[in-house]
Amino acid sequence: MTTKEFLNRFELIKKNSKNKDRICMHPGCNLKAIKSHVLQKNGILKEISFKNHLFQFNNVSSFQVDENGKYELKRIGINDVFTFPGFCKIHDTEVFKSIENEKNIDLTTRKSICLFSYRTLCQEIRRKEIALDIAEGIINTNFNINIILYYTDFKIGLLNGIKNLTFFKEQLEEEIEKQNYNFIVDFCEIKKTEICISGPQNIYDKNNPQTLIYDKNGKKLNNPFTTSIINIFPYKEKSIVMIAYHKDYKCNWTEELFKKFKSSKDEETLKLISDLITTRFEFWCISPTLKEQLKKDNILKLFSIWENEVFNFNYNLNTNFNLFK
């Protein structure tokens, strides 16, 4: 197989995986999943869109990188931004009804925070499932031993991640159904910033052995391992910071981050957001208005730092960079 043939095959594998029919992620449902929005389309996303478009952080194919680099802020319509094939039409409507009210969502309730967290967790599981299909397809091409070895390791990581996230998904389902207070949840308001961030975090904490997946000799330690779920999004006149993690798998990093958001001044919260999208989160989008205010060099710098730190899960990961300056 030539390089050109492999690249064509890769694009086909990726396309087929993304277009593959997926089953609803609600327990026991076997109906086909529709396009689910991680955050409310007609309220949260539409409010900061321009001509119904936003810009979403996007990882360009590593096999077809051009002069513009590996990453981009891609202009996407709100029908497609922050979406994943998550739930059937019935469950997408019924389960999340209380956080899909276009005029008013009660963000103060445990159930609301759990529902936001649940949908965030489900989108990450599904993204990993899609990536797993792509990895398996590439492995089966038998193109290059180095590529096959890389994606074999990548596949193992994906399977471990899916197993871990599925545990917390099931725990959240029980929390939503029974309100059994197994999760620590909280929210606060900060100065409105037209950026949406959503995703789980696994931070290595030397003071918390539950964050370790493998020891220094490669021996498997924990599954599940500490996972927190964070959502930040503008709503009405403020931005909302939401956190959730299981009480038996406490995340000190998330607790510390949340305290900083609650106590920081406006400029400091912008730096916190900059740090999160520069070093921690891959799944985020930004309004066209805010994007136009950013310096092009700062956007390129963000991409550069992200590439260097994408697999760095250390507790004390810091940077002097601020996207908003």
Summary of the structure (lengths in Angstrom):
residues: 325
radius of gyration: 19.6
end to end distance: 47.7
largest distance: 57.6
contacts: 987
relative contact order: 0.13
helix: 45%
strand: 20%
